């Protein structure tokens, strides 16, 4: 991938929606070959870690909601800011599970944006959670108030993907109105 393509791809990811526009995601672009090799060891020797053109570790800043939140709404009208900023605080304060859930959802949406944009550019992608999260966190010096959501390998496929191992039918996964 060219540097221009990587920048375009990451710029598109920044357009992903997030709750309260907090933009919880942090994209660790792993380029150093030795670091990639170490992550590959922590990822059960999966070759895409070292072989992909672009390897990202998507992390979530769990405290982004309280880190100068006015910047997320700097371009909004004053009446919107006056409503959203107190609502944001009330939504997250003293709710660590909500903080984590929203941050991870944001990373998932950004990952899907990256995957779809990469496909549109002619690249394949592989979302990954098959690795030792703690070891990868150590390798990338993950801050205490962040968590790893997933990793994402992007590049040209080197082999045909396996067939899907089994998809559930719509009738099993689409519930009309309510369960039961």
PLY file of the C-alpha trace (Angstrom):
ply
format ascii 1.0
element vertex 180
property float x
property float y
property float z
element edge 179
property int vertex1
property int vertex2
end_header
0.00 0.00 0.00
1.21 3.45 -0.73
1.49 6.00 2.05
-1.25 8.01 0.34
-3.56 4.97 0.43
-2.84 4.37 4.11
-3.55 8.02 4.90
-6.77 7.94 2.85
-7.89 4.77 4.62
-7.18 6.14 8.10
-8.84 9.44 7.20
-12.00 7.55 6.26
-11.87 5.72 9.60
-11.97 9.11 11.34
-15.42 9.64 9.83
-16.80 6.64 11.73
-19.60 7.56 14.11
-19.07 7.40 17.87
-21.34 8.03 20.83
-21.32 11.72 21.70
-18.68 12.17 18.94
-16.02 11.13 21.47
-13.82 9.32 18.95
-12.60 6.78 21.50
-10.46 4.94 18.98
-6.71 5.04 18.78
-5.05 3.28 15.85
-1.60 1.88 16.58
0.04 1.47 13.19
2.68 -1.20 13.64
5.37 -0.79 10.99
8.53 -1.88 12.79
9.38 -5.39 11.47
10.77 -6.58 14.81
7.70 -5.40 16.69
5.49 -7.12 14.14
7.49 -10.31 14.61
6.99 -10.10 18.38
3.26 -9.49 17.95
3.10 -12.44 15.55
4.53 -14.65 18.30
1.80 -13.35 20.63
-0.76 -14.00 17.86
-0.23 -17.75 17.59
2.16 -17.24 14.67
-0.54 -15.92 12.35
1.31 -14.81 9.19
-0.91 -11.81 8.41
0.67 -9.94 11.34
4.00 -9.73 9.52
2.82 -10.18 5.93
0.05 -7.56 5.67
0.79 -4.23 4.06
-0.84 -2.47 7.00
-1.18 -3.84 10.52
-3.22 -1.89 13.06
-4.01 -2.49 16.70
-7.29 -0.72 17.42
-7.36 0.54 20.96
-10.04 2.31 22.96
-9.40 5.24 25.27
-11.76 4.48 28.14
-11.41 7.97 29.57
-11.81 9.91 26.33
-15.21 11.10 27.55
-13.56 13.30 30.19
-10.46 14.44 28.31
-11.43 17.94 27.23
-14.83 16.88 25.85
-15.57 20.39 24.62
-13.22 19.72 21.68
-15.63 17.07 20.33
-18.30 19.74 19.99
-16.15 22.79 19.17
-17.94 23.43 15.87
-21.48 22.92 17.18
-23.80 25.81 18.04
-23.57 26.97 21.66
-27.04 25.66 22.52
-26.02 22.19 21.30
-22.80 22.27 23.32
-24.71 23.46 26.38
-26.98 20.44 26.10
-24.51 17.74 25.00
-21.58 18.34 27.35
-23.57 17.90 30.60
-25.43 14.95 29.04
-22.12 13.34 28.10
-20.84 13.68 31.65
-24.05 12.27 33.14
-23.98 9.34 30.70
-20.41 8.23 31.54
-19.51 9.41 35.05
-19.17 6.56 37.55
-20.23 4.01 34.89
-17.11 2.03 33.94
-19.10 -0.62 32.07
-20.78 2.04 29.92
-17.41 3.69 29.32
-15.93 0.36 28.16
-18.94 -0.71 26.11
-19.16 2.57 24.20
-15.41 2.70 23.56
-15.37 -0.86 22.21
-18.45 -0.22 20.05
-16.68 2.79 18.59
-13.65 0.67 17.73
-15.86 -1.96 16.12
-17.54 0.63 13.93
-14.16 2.09 12.96
-12.84 -1.41 12.15
-15.79 -2.05 9.86
-15.24 1.32 8.18
-11.58 0.41 7.61
-12.51 -3.01 6.24
-15.13 -1.67 3.83
-12.90 1.18 2.67
-9.98 -1.23 2.17
-12.21 -3.52 0.10
-13.28 -0.55 -2.00
-9.58 0.22 -2.60
-8.98 -3.38 -3.72
-7.45 -4.67 -0.49
-8.50 -7.50 1.77
-8.62 -7.37 5.53
-8.58 -9.70 8.48
-9.97 -8.59 11.85
-8.14 -10.36 14.65
-8.73 -11.11 18.27
-6.71 -14.34 18.27
-3.74 -13.09 20.24
-2.50 -12.58 23.77
-4.02 -9.18 24.52
-1.86 -8.60 27.60
1.36 -9.35 25.72
0.41 -7.12 22.78
-0.55 -4.37 25.25
2.94 -4.62 26.74
4.59 -4.60 23.31
2.79 -1.44 22.19
3.10 0.26 25.61
-0.68 0.57 25.95
-1.64 3.33 28.44
-3.44 2.23 31.62
-6.71 3.90 30.60
-6.85 2.15 27.21
-7.87 -1.34 26.13
-7.21 -3.23 22.93
-10.39 -3.87 20.95
-8.91 -5.88 18.08
-6.16 -5.94 15.49
-6.65 -5.49 11.78
-4.42 -6.73 8.97
-4.95 -5.08 5.57
-3.30 -5.96 2.28
-3.54 -8.14 -0.79
-4.50 -11.72 -0.09
-1.75 -14.26 -0.58
-4.09 -17.26 -0.59
-7.77 -17.88 -1.15
-9.78 -17.53 2.06
-11.35 -20.61 3.59
-15.00 -21.06 2.78
-17.28 -19.78 5.48
-17.49 -22.58 8.04
-21.23 -22.23 8.53
-23.64 -19.32 8.54
-26.75 -19.37 10.67
-29.99 -18.85 8.76
-31.78 -15.49 8.93
-34.67 -17.14 10.78
-32.31 -17.92 13.65
-30.69 -14.50 13.96
-33.47 -12.06 13.05
-36.02 -11.64 15.80
-39.25 -9.88 14.93
-40.17 -7.26 17.54
-39.17 -9.22 20.69
-37.67 -12.46 21.93
-39.97 -15.33 22.83
0 1
1 2
2 3
3 4
4 5
5 6
6 7
7 8
8 9
9 10
10 11
11 12
12 13
13 14
14 15
15 16
16 17
17 18
18 19
19 20
20 21
21 22
22 23
23 24
24 25
25 26
26 27
27 28
28 29
29 30
30 31
31 32
32 33
33 34
34 35
35 36
36 37
37 38
38 39
39 40
40 41
41 42
42 43
43 44
44 45
45 46
46 47
47 48
48 49
49 50
50 51
51 52
52 53
53 54
54 55
55 56
56 57
57 58
58 59
59 60
60 61
61 62
62 63
63 64
64 65
65 66
66 67
67 68
68 69
69 70
70 71
71 72
72 73
73 74
74 75
75 76
76 77
77 78
78 79
79 80
80 81
81 82
82 83
83 84
84 85
85 86
86 87
87 88
88 89
89 90
90 91
91 92
92 93
93 94
94 95
95 96
96 97
97 98
98 99
99 100
100 101
101 102
102 103
103 104
104 105
105 106
106 107
107 108
108 109
109 110
110 111
111 112
112 113
113 114
114 115
115 116
116 117
117 118
118 119
119 120
120 121
121 122
122 123
123 124
124 125
125 126
126 127
127 128
128 129
129 130
130 131
131 132
132 133
133 134
134 135
135 136
136 137
137 138
138 139
139 140
140 141
141 142
142 143
143 144
144 145
145 146
146 147
147 148
148 149
149 150
150 151
151 152
152 153
153 154
154 155
155 156
156 157
157 158
158 159
159 160
160 161
161 162
162 163
163 164
164 165
165 166
166 167
167 168
168 169
169 170
170 171
171 172
172 173
173 174
174 175
175 176
176 177
177 178
178 179
